[in-house]
Amino acid sequence: MKKRVTGIGGLFFKTTNPNESKDWYKKHLGLDTDDWGCTFWWKDKNGNKCSTQWSPFSKETDYFEPSKKEFMFNYRVENLVELLETLKEEGVTIVGEMQEYDYGKFGWILDNDGNKIELWEPIDSVFQ
């Protein structure tokens, strides 16, 4: 079987005030926050620069829908197109259409509890 998830791409959660949350985490935990949250940089086993994103979202966001949870995980994957096809064949619910940006491809699925999961095939070289 081909590798599916290669790491955690992001941790996203709802909060009543994203800016206050970013400030709190910066002050008390030392996160280097910006408009989007905080990006953690690391290297994979081949020495390639990679990232994991931490982001607070407004309580009113609909980005996590159809999930009703206050959080969403983003997983780094290889070959998103093929993975989405395989997951669909396995009966996994695909949410929306895959989107492509200069920093990677994104797709969304629901897990067995109805939690929305974001799948990201990153183009890490954009961040080098």
Secondary structure, DSSP 8 states (H G I E B T S, - for coil): ----EEEEEEEEEEES-HHHHHHHHHHHH---EETTEEEEEEE-TT--EEEEEEEEEETT--TTTT--SSEEEEEEES-HHHHHHHHHHTT--EEEEEEEETTEEEEEEE-TTS-EEEEEEE-GGGG-
